[in-house]
Amino acid sequence: MRHQKLLDAVADGVQRVEDLARELGISPSTVRRGLTELEQAGRVVRTHGGAVPAPAGGELTWVQKGLRNAPAKRRIAERAAELVADDHMVVLDAGSTTTLIAERLAGRSGPTVLTTGMGPMTALLDAEGIELVLVGGRVRRRRGAMVGEFTRGVLDRVAADLAFVGADGLVPGRGINCPSPELAAVKEQQMRAARRTVVVADSTKAGSDAEPYWAPLAGPYTLITDDGLDTRARRALEGDPHCTLLTVPAPGAPRTPARGD
């Protein structure tokens, strides 16, 4: 009953934790626990400081995904951008975290960025110091992603330094979890197109296999995530001989200088 009242309040537009606690006469910690359980059930999407109703269509758009764990994603993007040298050619996957990486590259001068995503494209459209290449194809609108045979064909002709790839889930030994075979195929091709694969995913994605399709991680890769990893996920990643794990401080933790690779 408490969860239904909480869900009703979010649907009515009361979306900040403090406001929900006041509205329902419960503690903020109880609200946070309830929102976490509702998110796991697919009923709400957590945002910084609260929640919004989940979309009726099931799969979240890339904009909606950007609201989830946004502070962690911003720190992941900052760390990822540090790996890019001015003479690099970089592949940016479609997605919320890769869009944040693009925003951090926008002030740079020199890198070439190829992207399959509408978010990164928009972020770099006016970045005069970036050579921007949009990999065409059919648009999967909810993800703002280019997919299909044309997209894969272009990527097959690319030799990039880095590929930054997002994930709905990541399981060592299995690969990157995706909601469609088209997205999985493009992610796999992006990883093949670069000398180094960097998966960018917040800690809630580690060990997640909620989606039905996979992009195999066939070789060495770097994972940039936040240090909110649970014990099981951390052990699995540290035990993966192909994985180089880079963690950034969880939101609210003190920042420390990034170490070299």
PyMOL commands that set and color helices and strands:
alter all, ss='L'
color gray80, all
select helices_A, chain A and resi 2-11+17-24+28-40+62-67+70-81+96-105+118-124+141-143+149-155+181-192+203-205+231-238
alter helices_A, ss='H'
color red, helices_A
select strands_A, chain A and resi 44-47+50-53+89-92+112-115+131-134+138-140+145-147+160-165+169-171+175-178+194-200+213-215+221-226+243-248
alter strands_A, ss='S'
color yellow, strands_A
deselect
rebuild
show_as cartoon
